[in-house]
Amino acid sequence: MNETNEPTPATPTAATTQKVAYWSTGLWTDPDTAAFAVEMGEFPDDYRIAEFPADASPELIDSEVLALLAE
């Protein structure tokens, strides 16, 4: 609360994870871009979502997406 007894807005915290959309080809991107690509008819809508640490490198995401596809 502040001096006028109004609630103080919460301070946003840094995300600890990031979501990634990926296709069976191994291509991946953020879910918003994936949804837009599907909406535009550029990619099929059969992508899946995985969650990674926020600081995951693209190389780590590449290898993990390929591992998910191999399951």
Secondary structure, 3 states (H helix, E strand, C coil): CCCCCCCCCCCCCCCCEEEEEECCCCCEECHHHHHHHHHCCCCCCCCEEEEEECCCCHHHHHHHHHHHHHC
